[in-house]
Amino acid sequence: MTQTLQQKILENSGCSKKKSTEFLDGSESAVDFEQVFTTEEEARKTLNRLTAIAREAETEPCIIQSRISSQNHRFHLKAQFEFCCQAESFIFQMKCRSSVKV
């Protein structure tokens, strides 16, 4: 017996629907950041702003590893922000998008 289109839709309506817990599954609690600047001062200011935003988002201490290296008169900032959970990582990223001009 063949199904009508309506029956197929109803039967499969939940197949591709994400569960609310899948979005924040805890798998991505670290945020990597890399950018090249013309001055070391710009790189340090950006790192300080990112650190302040991370401190606002954290509930437990965020582990921050950073390095500024000089190459060809340019300054490469590489940083990683490791939060205790994915929700804090997400909050950090959203705050960065709205407040850090990079």
Sequence and secondary structure as in RCSB ss.txt:
>XXXX:A:sequence
MTQTLQQKILENSGCSKKKSTEFLDGSESAVDFEQVFTTEEEARKTLNRLTAIAREAETEPCIIQSRISSQNHRF
HLKAQFEFCCQAESFIFQMKCRSSVKV
>XXXX:A:secstr
    HHHHHHHHTTTS   TTTTT SS  EEEEEEEESSHHHHHHHHHHHHHHHHHH SS  EEEEEEEEETTEE
EEEEEEE SSHHHHHHHHHHHHHH   
